[in-house]
Amino acid sequence: MQSTIQIKLIQIFQKIFLELSACDENQIRSAERESLLSWDSINHLLLVTELEEGFSIQLPDGAAAEVNSFEDASKLIHSLKN
């Protein structure tokens, strides 16, 4: 069963990276910066903003630069929410 965090994170990735809108959950969970053509600096900033707003968190200094995949984002959100 998926956690609320995972569901929301999937929605955020689909919103920011349009090529993921038609993908299944496994494809989204395997998304990485190198595999998505639309993951540029602007969309990276949008992702960080969506993560902060969507989960009501403030990313620590330098943490945004470490988010290079769905898995990275998931681990970071879980560490900040628990």
Backbone torsions as a table, in degrees:
resi	resn	phi	psi	omega
1	MET	NA	137.9	-178.3
2	GLN	-80.7	145.0	174.7
3	SER	-80.8	162.6	176.0
4	THR	-59.7	-36.9	178.4
5	ILE	-61.8	-45.5	-179.1
6	GLN	-63.3	-42.7	-179.8
7	ILE	-62.0	-47.7	-179.4
8	LYS	-65.3	-39.0	179.7
9	LEU	-64.9	-40.0	176.2
10	ILE	-61.1	-44.0	179.6
11	GLN	-62.8	-40.9	179.3
12	ILE	-64.4	-45.5	179.4
13	PHE	-62.5	-39.7	178.5
14	GLN	-67.1	-33.7	179.2
15	LYS	-69.7	-43.9	-176.6
16	ILE	-78.3	-44.0	-175.3
17	PHE	-108.0	93.2	-171.2
18	LEU	-58.9	-28.0	179.7
19	GLU	-67.2	-12.0	177.8
20	LEU	-89.8	-7.2	-175.0
21	SER	-62.1	-28.9	-180.0
22	ALA	-101.9	6.8	-176.6
23	CYS	-89.4	155.1	174.9
24	ASP	-81.8	171.0	-174.3
25	GLU	-59.9	-38.0	-179.7
26	ASN	-64.5	-38.5	177.8
27	GLN	-66.7	-39.7	179.4
28	ILE	-66.3	-42.7	-179.9
29	ARG	-65.3	-21.9	178.9
30	SER	-95.5	4.3	-178.6
31	ALA	-63.7	135.0	177.8
32	GLU	-135.3	157.5	-179.8
33	ARG	-53.3	-43.1	-177.2
34	GLU	-69.3	-22.2	-175.4
35	SER	-94.8	-8.5	-178.2
36	LEU	-113.3	117.1	-179.5
37	LEU	-62.4	-31.3	-176.7
38	SER	-84.2	-2.0	179.5
39	TRP	-82.2	81.7	176.9
40	ASP	-108.1	-173.7	-175.8
41	SER	-64.6	-36.0	179.6
42	ILE	-68.5	-46.7	178.9
43	ASN	-67.7	-27.1	175.2
44	HIS	-65.6	-43.9	176.9
45	LEU	-63.7	-40.2	176.2
46	LEU	-62.2	-40.6	177.8
47	LEU	-61.1	-47.8	-179.7
48	VAL	-60.4	-44.1	179.0
49	THR	-62.2	-44.6	178.8
50	GLU	-63.4	-39.2	177.9
51	LEU	-62.6	-46.4	-178.7
52	GLU	-65.0	-45.0	-179.1
53	GLU	-72.8	-43.4	-176.5
54	GLY	-66.2	-31.4	-177.9
55	PHE	-110.9	6.1	179.8
56	SER	51.3	54.1	-179.7
57	ILE	-130.2	166.2	171.4
58	GLN	-122.2	118.2	-179.5
59	LEU	-70.6	136.2	176.7
60	PRO	-63.3	157.1	177.6
61	ASP	-52.4	132.3	177.5
62	GLY	85.1	-15.7	-176.7
63	ALA	-67.7	-35.3	-178.6
64	ALA	-60.5	-37.4	-179.2
65	ALA	-68.8	-19.7	-178.3
66	GLU	-86.7	-7.7	-179.5
67	VAL	-86.4	101.8	-178.7
68	ASN	-123.6	8.6	179.4
69	SER	-163.2	167.6	174.5
70	PHE	-59.4	-43.3	-179.4
71	GLU	-60.5	-42.8	177.2
72	ASP	-59.4	-45.8	-179.5
73	ALA	-63.0	-42.5	-179.5
74	SER	-62.4	-47.1	179.6
75	LYS	-62.2	-41.8	-179.2
76	LEU	-64.9	-47.0	179.7
77	ILE	-61.3	-46.3	179.5
78	HIS	-60.1	-40.2	-179.2
79	SER	-68.3	-31.7	-179.5
80	LEU	-84.6	-24.4	-178.3
81	LYS	-90.8	-16.2	-177.8
82	ASN	-106.0	NA	NA
